[in-house]
Amino acid sequence: PMPGMVTEVAVSTGQEVKAGDKLVVLEAMKMLTTVSANADGTVAEVLVKKGDQVSSDDLLVRLKD
């Protein structure tokens, strides 16, 4: 949703998530933003780690049905 630094990764590969569950927390300009799952599924891949700098169009977590 916005460029920033990853401050928390709340999921791991293989974990089941429901729509709305917290996946990653980003910090930009001293503001924290939670990235949530947009659908139910299983975490197929976590593409970031704590401390990574990300852009607004970066893929952070890949979900599968």
C-alpha positions as CSV (number, residue, x, y, z in Angstrom):
1,P,0.0,0.0,0.0
2,M,2.9,2.4,0.6
3,P,6.7,2.4,0.6
4,G,8.4,1.9,4.0
5,M,10.2,-0.5,6.3
6,V,9.0,-3.9,7.4
7,T,8.7,-3.8,11.2
8,E,6.9,-7.1,11.7
9,V,6.2,-10.3,9.7
10,A,3.2,-11.9,11.4
11,V,2.9,-15.1,9.3
12,S,5.1,-17.9,8.1
13,T,5.0,-20.3,5.1
14,G,2.3,-22.9,5.4
15,Q,0.2,-20.9,7.9
16,E,-3.5,-20.7,7.2
17,V,-5.0,-17.2,7.3
18,K,-8.5,-15.7,7.1
19,A,-9.5,-12.5,5.3
20,G,-8.5,-9.6,7.5
21,D,-5.7,-11.4,9.3
22,K,-2.5,-9.4,9.8
23,L,0.3,-10.4,7.5
24,V,2.9,-7.6,7.7
25,V,3.4,-4.3,9.5
26,L,5.1,-1.4,7.6
27,E,6.5,1.8,9.0
28,A,6.7,5.0,7.0
29,M,7.2,8.5,8.4
30,K,6.7,7.2,12.0
31,M,3.3,5.7,11.1
32,L,2.5,2.0,11.2
33,T,0.4,0.4,8.6
34,T,-0.9,-3.2,8.8
35,V,-1.1,-5.2,5.6
36,S,-3.9,-7.8,6.0
37,A,-5.0,-10.8,4.0
38,N,-7.6,-9.9,1.4
39,A,-8.9,-13.5,1.2
40,D,-8.8,-16.8,3.1
41,G,-5.9,-19.0,2.1
42,T,-2.5,-20.5,3.0
43,V,0.7,-18.6,3.0
44,A,2.7,-20.0,0.1
45,E,5.7,-17.7,0.4
46,V,6.9,-14.8,2.6
47,L,8.9,-12.5,0.4
48,V,10.2,-10.0,3.0
49,K,11.8,-10.0,6.4
50,K,11.9,-7.6,9.3
51,G,14.0,-4.5,8.4
52,D,13.5,-4.7,4.6
53,Q,12.7,-1.5,2.7
54,V,9.8,-2.0,0.3
55,S,8.2,0.0,-2.4
56,S,4.4,0.5,-2.8
57,D,4.3,-2.1,-5.7
58,D,6.4,-4.8,-4.0
59,L,4.9,-8.2,-3.4
60,L,5.2,-9.0,0.3
61,V,3.4,-12.3,0.9
62,R,2.0,-14.8,-1.6
63,L,-1.2,-16.7,-0.7
64,K,-2.7,-19.8,-2.2
65,D,-6.2,-21.2,-2.0
